[in-house]
Every structure is written in structure tokens, then in C-alpha cells.
Amino acid sequence: MDPPRPHARSHNQKPFNLREEFDRYWLEHHSQLFLSLDIVKKNVLKYEQLHINQQTKALLQSLGVALIECDGVGLIEAETYDKIFEVFNDAQFKALIEPDEENFLDRSKTRSIPLDFVAFIDK
């Protein structure tokens, strides 16, 4: 069997949101709405949120390290990319998730990243 396929989406908060509001809304509300969808229960093996560590970001910026311009990343893993695409094309996803994202995301800056992981160390 092929390894599961992860898909990442980088997110930027709406400019008027406070960082804490963005993190809390995404973590407490949006995640639960996403997890409630039938297509997610059927197709998704793993759903993770990667929240940007602001202290480490500031330290890296002070060192002149180039950083990706986003406020967080959602990582969705399924058996195939087709199963991920089914999630994004699902009527319930379009009716509930996309409008909810407008509450806290600048959707014009959301970027999808189809990934194939290659692990060299996995302790």
C-alpha cells in the first residue's frame, strides 16, 4: 500500500484579527466544524494545525532568516490525493467551511501545498 498523502494549506489571518483571536478561533471553532463533516470522517486520516510560534519567528527574523509569509498551516492526510480533493469539492465543505474561513482567514492568501513526505529519521 502506498503511504498516506499529506496536503498542506498555508493560512494568513485577516488583518483586523488579533493573533490570539485567530489562533483561538481556528483551534476551538473551525477545527470542530471541519471534524464534524461526514466527508472528513470518511476520507481524512489525520488533521493537524501548525500555529506559528511568534517568539521563534521574531528570533529568526532578527537573525535575517527568510520566513514563509503565513500565520499557520493546516495539514490534512488521506490515503490518496483524490480523497483530499473529494473533501475540498464536497458540498458540505463548500457550504460550511469556506464561509467560516471568511471569519478569520484572508482566503486570497491561502496556498495549497501537495506534499510527499520522505522520512530519514523517525524516532
C-alpha positions as CSV (number, residue, x, y, z in Angstrom):
1,M,0.0,0.0,0.0
2,D,1.2,3.5,-0.8
3,P,2.0,5.8,2.1
4,P,-0.7,8.3,3.0
5,R,-0.7,11.6,1.1
6,P,-0.5,14.8,3.1
7,H,-1.8,18.2,1.8
8,A,-0.9,21.4,3.5
9,R,-2.7,24.8,3.3
10,S,-0.9,27.9,4.5
11,H,-3.2,30.5,6.1
12,N,-3.0,34.2,6.8
13,Q,-5.2,35.8,9.4
14,K,-7.4,38.7,8.4
15,P,-5.6,42.0,9.1
16,F,-8.2,43.1,11.7
17,N,-7.9,40.0,13.8
18,L,-5.6,39.8,16.8
19,R,-3.2,36.9,16.8
20,E,-4.8,35.3,19.8
21,E,-8.3,35.6,18.2
22,F,-7.0,34.0,15.1
23,D,-5.4,31.1,16.9
24,R,-8.3,30.5,19.3
25,Y,-11.0,30.6,16.5
26,W,-9.0,28.3,14.3
27,L,-8.2,25.9,17.2
28,E,-11.5,25.9,19.0
29,H,-14.2,26.6,16.5
30,H,-13.1,25.9,12.9
31,S,-11.4,22.6,13.7
32,Q,-14.5,21.3,15.3
33,L,-16.6,22.3,12.3
34,F,-14.2,20.7,9.9
35,L,-14.1,17.5,12.0
36,S,-17.9,17.3,12.0
37,L,-18.2,16.9,8.3
38,D,-19.1,13.4,7.0
39,I,-16.6,13.6,4.2
40,V,-13.8,14.4,6.7
41,K,-14.8,11.4,8.9
42,K,-14.8,9.2,5.8
43,N,-11.6,10.4,4.0
44,V,-9.2,12.1,6.4
45,L,-6.7,10.0,8.3
46,K,-5.0,12.9,10.1
47,Y,-5.8,16.7,10.6
48,E,-3.2,18.9,12.2
49,Q,-2.9,22.6,12.7
50,L,0.6,24.2,12.8
51,H,0.4,27.5,14.7
52,I,3.3,29.9,14.1
53,N,5.5,30.3,17.2
54,Q,5.7,34.1,17.5
55,Q,8.8,34.2,19.7
56,T,10.8,31.9,17.5
57,K,9.6,33.8,14.4
58,A,10.8,37.1,15.9
59,L,14.2,35.5,16.8
60,L,14.6,34.1,13.3
61,Q,13.7,37.4,11.8
62,S,16.3,39.2,14.0
63,L,18.9,36.7,12.6
64,G,17.9,37.6,9.0
65,V,16.3,34.3,8.2
66,A,13.8,34.4,5.3
67,L,10.4,33.1,6.5
68,I,7.3,31.9,4.7
69,E,4.5,34.6,4.9
70,C,1.8,32.8,6.8
71,D,0.2,32.7,10.2
72,G,-0.4,28.9,10.3
73,V,-0.6,25.7,8.2
74,G,-3.4,23.1,8.2
75,L,-2.1,19.6,7.4
76,I,-4.6,17.1,6.1
77,E,-3.6,13.5,5.4
78,A,-5.6,10.9,3.4
79,E,-4.9,7.6,1.6
80,T,-4.8,9.4,-1.8
81,Y,-4.8,12.9,-3.2
82,D,-8.2,12.1,-4.7
83,K,-9.6,11.6,-1.2
84,I,-8.3,15.1,-0.3
85,F,-9.8,16.6,-3.4
86,E,-13.1,15.0,-2.5
87,V,-13.0,16.9,0.8
88,F,-12.4,20.2,-0.9
89,N,-15.1,19.6,-3.5
90,D,-17.7,18.3,-1.1
91,A,-21.0,20.3,-0.9
92,Q,-20.9,20.4,2.9
93,F,-17.3,21.7,2.9
94,K,-18.2,24.4,0.4
95,A,-21.4,25.3,2.4
96,L,-19.9,25.4,5.9
97,I,-16.1,25.5,5.8
98,E,-15.4,28.0,3.1
99,P,-17.8,30.6,4.6
100,D,-16.4,30.0,8.1
101,E,-12.9,30.6,6.9
102,E,-14.0,34.1,5.9
103,N,-14.5,34.8,9.6
104,F,-10.8,34.6,10.4
105,L,-8.7,34.0,7.2
106,D,-7.6,36.1,4.3
107,R,-8.6,33.4,1.8
108,S,-7.0,35.3,-1.0
109,K,-3.6,34.4,0.6
110,T,-4.4,30.7,1.3
111,R,-2.0,28.5,-0.6
112,S,-2.2,24.7,-1.1
113,I,0.9,22.6,-0.9
114,P,0.6,19.0,-2.1
115,L,3.3,17.0,-0.3
116,D,5.1,13.7,-0.5
117,F,7.0,13.1,2.8
118,V,10.3,11.3,2.8
119,A,11.4,10.5,6.4
120,F,15.1,10.0,7.0
121,I,14.9,9.9,10.8
122,D,11.7,8.9,12.6
123,K,12.4,8.1,16.3
